[in-house]
């Protein structure tokens, strides 16, 4: 059975003194280290979040710049194609005119040769006719 006498009070005082020493030597330093650690973790978390937000902003800026550059490239490509098509039309038009002029000159040259041949032959038609009749008649 439990006897309540002076030893109980002595044990209670001994327990309280031990509790004060343990608190001073172990519990308080551990609590301080835990608080320091929590503060450090909170600071690092804030730094990481700000770094992540900054990186996200830079990434968005980069993507916007890339989109703008792509759009500018597409517009430049369309513009260059339009200019190329215009130049192609000019070149084809000039080549068509040159071909038409060459064809006209060739047709005129052929017509002149045909006219010259007709004139040369028409002058000799009478001679050819006489020779042909002479051959037919056997007078050669």
Secondary structure, 3 states (H helix, E strand, C coil): CCCCCHHHHHHHHHHHHHHHHHHHHHHHHHHHHHHHHHHHHHHHHHHHHHHHHHHHHHHHHHHHHHHHHHHHHHHHHHHHHHHHHHHHHHHHHHHHHHHHHHHHHHHHHHHHHHHHHHHHHHHHHHHHHHHHHHHHHCCC
